[in-house]
Amino acid sequence: MTVTQNAPATTSASRRYATVNPFTGETEKEFPFTETSEIDGIIGKAHSAYQEWRDRSVEERAAVVQKAAELLDERIMDFAALITKEMGKRRDEAVGELFLCSMILKYYAGNGPKFLEPTSIEPMMGGGEAVIETRPVGVLLAIEPWNFPFYQVVRVAGPNLVLGNTVILKHSEITPQCAVAIEQLFRDAGAPEGALINTFLKIEDVEQVIADPRIQGVTLTGSERAGSSVAALAGKHLKKSVLELGGSDPFIVLDGENLEATVKAATAGRMGNTGQACTASKRLIVTEDAYEPFVEGLKQAFGIFAPGDPADPATSLAPLSSEKAAQDLQAQIQDAIDKGATVVAGGQRPEHAGAFVSATILTDVTPDMRAYREELFGPAAVVYKVKDAAEAVALANDSDFGLGATVMGSNPEQARSVAEQLEAGMVWINQPTGSSPELPFGGIKRSGYGRELSELAMFEFANRRLLRTVPVKKTDKPQAG
């Protein structure tokens, strides 16, 4: 079985780890695949690091993670330039991603020791004491995508390094320099060699890693297809897995109050990172009384997005991560157009060099169109008109995905009622789905399982070990004679 990552597809002949600037189309640097023969040694290095790392105090491990955050702060502009070069993120958004990474590392450095404190249970029988300890389990494999090349890795590395696990990283084939920089960041912070080790694994070698008895778990952020493959491999080899997969997040507008703020929120929720986010607001579901003014406001908001160099602060629309990604999104848009969808804005590739797709708004999308069921990973929004809140909930839940959701409404009770009916791992009221270190992140249905971030992330790959102590029963000494 093979694993396919959520990255632009390439032919087997052209596949390689490479920095291909999506704005210029130029290949700037290439990296050879990790040889299959090297895998055993890599796992051995990570396992040896684990045996040392787990025996350090949690305070010592947390200090290394804190140092990594401080070094990241010092190097933030260099890292941001690297993100922009490899996957095309606008420079200010790259800085924002790295600022969040710093917050995550500091959160686990500051709170991790407290999260790992033992929890006492009062035994019902036998007296004595019972304690639940949180212990590391070993080496993990992290398979991470290109769209947030530092954040996706840090939200795995932060909690697990504080816990005492070690991590083997298989990053996307289009962000190799980011992967190298992340490994070096933790080495410079004082982590032992092998605590977080980058590899340029071939996809067909992933099973060899998962099958190795020294590997205790695998986490993946990526496509449904990749998640299905990894889940099957993990199950086959009896390994714990955590999956954060695709999303087709609903953004429900319950009324026309505060319309300007609602349109602004919808635009930010859909267009952040050029729409290349699992939690982007992809399906905008609007009640009929607010529909016309909302669509008009959204059209005006989308009209300001113009393609340009993502390194230029004036640029409003960055390229997608690759030419293949742009072609795939445009094919989904064209399918909807060919089957009768209405194009309110965009709908085509702009006449500009680079992997660009125009900021697009589609209405009148029906179930026979790809855009109705598939995730649109780019700057394309689908707007639906519904009669009322009940119809909005039904349409929102008519999806194979269940990652995030947003409810916008002026009536707090109604908004909360709608939110509670949504089938999603995360629901935000009056703000698009976001991310913060203390908030659990994850989904249900085909969006995956398990949670990252918050205290919950400390326990996904942990041995919640019971330590039960029963008092020694004293017996009467036998009498002499």
VENVENQUI-V828161 format. One record per pair of residues at least 24 apart in sequence whose C-alpha atoms are under 6 Angstrom apart, sorted by the first residue. I is the first residue (numbers start at 1). J is the second residue. D is the distance in Angstrom with one decimal. If there is no record, write none. Layout:
i & j & d
I & J & D
I & J & D
This chain:
i & j & d
2 & 204 & 5.4
3 & 203 & 5.7
3 & 226 & 5.3
3 & 229 & 5.4
4 & 226 & 4.7
5 & 222 & 5.9
5 & 226 & 5.3
6 & 222 & 4.5
6 & 223 & 4.7
8 & 324 & 5.8
8 & 325 & 5.5
17 & 173 & 4.3
17 & 174 & 5.9
18 & 174 & 5.4
19 & 86 & 5.3
19 & 174 & 5.7
21 & 85 & 5.4
21 & 86 & 5.5
22 & 88 & 5.8
22 & 321 & 5.8
22 & 322 & 5.1
22 & 354 & 6.0
22 & 355 & 5.7
23 & 354 & 4.5
24 & 354 & 5.9
33 & 200 & 5.0
33 & 201 & 6.0
34 & 200 & 5.0
34 & 201 & 5.2
45 & 194 & 5.4
46 & 194 & 4.4
46 & 195 & 6.0
49 & 194 & 5.4
49 & 195 & 5.5
50 & 166 & 5.6
53 & 164 & 5.9
54 & 164 & 4.6
58 & 113 & 5.9
61 & 162 & 5.2
62 & 109 & 4.4
62 & 162 & 5.2
64 & 189 & 5.6
64 & 190 & 5.8
65 & 109 & 5.8
66 & 106 & 5.5
66 & 109 & 5.3
67 & 189 & 5.2
68 & 186 & 5.7
68 & 189 & 4.9
69 & 102 & 4.9
69 & 105 & 5.6
86 & 175 & 5.6
87 & 321 & 4.6
88 & 319 & 5.8
88 & 321 & 5.7
90 & 310 & 4.3
90 & 318 & 5.9
91 & 311 & 5.2
101 & 151 & 5.4
104 & 437 & 5.0
105 & 158 & 5.4
108 & 159 & 5.8
128 & 469 & 5.6
128 & 470 & 4.7
128 & 471 & 5.5
129 & 468 & 6.0
129 & 469 & 5.3
130 & 467 & 5.7
130 & 468 & 4.4
131 & 466 & 5.8
131 & 467 & 5.1
132 & 465 & 5.5
132 & 466 & 4.6
133 & 464 & 5.6
133 & 465 & 5.0
134 & 463 & 5.7
134 & 464 & 4.7
135 & 462 & 5.6
135 & 463 & 4.9
136 & 163 & 5.7
136 & 164 & 5.2
136 & 165 & 5.4
136 & 462 & 5.0
136 & 463 & 6.0
137 & 462 & 5.7
138 & 165 & 5.0
138 & 216 & 5.8
139 & 165 & 5.9
139 & 166 & 4.9
139 & 167 & 5.7
139 & 215 & 5.0
139 & 216 & 5.7
140 & 167 & 4.8
140 & 215 & 5.7
140 & 216 & 5.8
140 & 217 & 4.9
140 & 218 & 5.5
141 & 167 & 5.9
141 & 168 & 4.9
141 & 218 & 4.6
142 & 169 & 5.0
142 & 218 & 5.9
142 & 219 & 5.0
142 & 220 & 5.9
143 & 170 & 4.8
143 & 171 & 5.8
143 & 220 & 4.7
144 & 171 & 4.9
144 & 220 & 5.9
144 & 221 & 5.4
145 & 172 & 5.1
145 & 222 & 5.9
146 & 172 & 5.5
146 & 175 & 6.0
159 & 458 & 5.4
166 & 195 & 4.7
166 & 196 & 5.9
167 & 196 & 4.7
168 & 196 & 5.9
168 & 197 & 5.0
169 & 198 & 4.7
169 & 199 & 6.0
170 & 199 & 5.6
211 & 237 & 5.7
217 & 241 & 5.7
219 & 243 & 5.9
221 & 245 & 5.7
242 & 449 & 5.9
242 & 450 & 5.1
243 & 448 & 4.8
243 & 449 & 5.3
244 & 448 & 5.0
245 & 447 & 4.6
245 & 448 & 5.4
246 & 278 & 5.3
246 & 447 & 5.2
247 & 278 & 5.0
247 & 401 & 5.4
247 & 403 & 5.4
247 & 447 & 5.9
248 & 282 & 5.5
248 & 375 & 5.4
249 & 281 & 5.1
249 & 282 & 5.4
249 & 404 & 5.4
249 & 405 & 5.1
250 & 281 & 5.9
250 & 283 & 4.7
250 & 284 & 5.9
250 & 396 & 5.6
250 & 405 & 5.1
251 & 281 & 5.7
251 & 283 & 6.0
251 & 284 & 4.7
251 & 285 & 5.9
251 & 406 & 4.7
251 & 407 & 6.0
252 & 285 & 4.7
252 & 286 & 5.9
252 & 407 & 4.8
252 & 408 & 5.9
253 & 286 & 4.7
253 & 408 & 5.0
254 & 287 & 5.7
254 & 409 & 5.1
255 & 290 & 5.6
255 & 409 & 6.0
256 & 290 & 4.6
263 & 298 & 5.8
269 & 432 & 5.3
271 & 379 & 5.7
274 & 378 & 5.7
274 & 379 & 5.4
275 & 377 & 6.0
275 & 378 & 4.1
275 & 379 & 4.6
276 & 377 & 5.0
276 & 378 & 5.0
279 & 404 & 5.8
282 & 381 & 5.5
283 & 382 & 5.2
284 & 383 & 4.6
285 & 383 & 5.9
285 & 384 & 4.8
286 & 385 & 5.1
286 & 386 & 6.0
287 & 385 & 5.8
287 & 386 & 4.8
287 & 387 & 5.5
287 & 388 & 5.5
288 & 385 & 5.7
288 & 386 & 5.7
288 & 387 & 5.5
302 & 359 & 6.0
319 & 355 & 4.9
319 & 356 & 4.5
320 & 355 & 5.4
320 & 356 & 5.9
322 & 355 & 5.7
323 & 355 & 4.6
326 & 355 & 5.6
336 & 369 & 5.3
341 & 365 & 5.2
397 & 423 & 5.9
400 & 446 & 5.7
401 & 445 & 5.6
401 & 446 & 5.0
401 & 447 & 5.1
402 & 443 & 5.5
402 & 444 & 4.9
402 & 445 & 5.5
402 & 447 & 5.5
403 & 443 & 4.0
403 & 447 & 5.5
406 & 432 & 5.5
